[in-house]
Amino acid sequence: DLATNAEQEDEVTALAAIFEEDFHLKEGTRNEFKILVVPYPGQPSAKAPSLFLGVKCGPLYPRKPPLLRLTPGPGAHISPEQRQILEEKLREQAAAMARAGQVMVFNLAELVKEYMLANLTALSPKDEDQVEVSLWEDMQRRNQATEAELSEGLSRTAPVWHDSVDVGL
C-alpha cells in the first residue's frame, strides 16, 4: 500500500534527522535500522549507559507493530529482569499505537530513554555535583580495590572446594 510505504519513508527520514549519528539504517533497506538511545542526549555514550533499539518494520507497519530488539550499548548494564520489563513495556506501547495506526518508533525510543533515566543511570542525584573521573582512572581505582580485598581476604577466608563430591565417609 502506497500510503503505508510513504508513512514508513517519512518516519525513517524524521528519525535520521532527530537521532543523527545515533541512527543506523541497515544497508540496502529502508525498513530496518537501529537507534542508540542514551538517557542524556549530547553526552558521550561512555559517560552514561545506552541501549540499541533495533527495529524492523513489516509491510503492514504502522498498522502492525515492528519487530523490536533491545541490545546493550556502551556503558549499559541491564539485568535480564530489567530487559524483560522494558521489552514488555515496548510491546504494550507498540501494540496500542498499531491499533491506532500511528507511526511509533520515536515514541518507543522515548520509552527506552525514560526507562533508562528511571532505572539505569550510573549517577545518583547526590553524585551529580562531584567531579567526573575518566574511565581509565575509574578502572585503576577498581583494580586497586579488588587487589586489596583479595590480599586481605586470602588470610581470612575458609578454603573453597570446587567440584567436590560427598562420598559418604
Buried (B, 14 or more C-beta within 10 A) or exposed (E): EEEBEEBBEEBBEEBBEBBEEBBBBEEEEEBBBBBBBBBBEEEEBEBBBBBBBBBBBEEEBBBBBBEBEBEBBBBBEBEEEBBEBBEEBBEEBBEEBBEEEEBBBBBBBEBBBEBBEEBBBEEEEEEEEEEEEEEEEEEEEEEEEEEEEEEEEEEEEEEEEEEEEEEEE
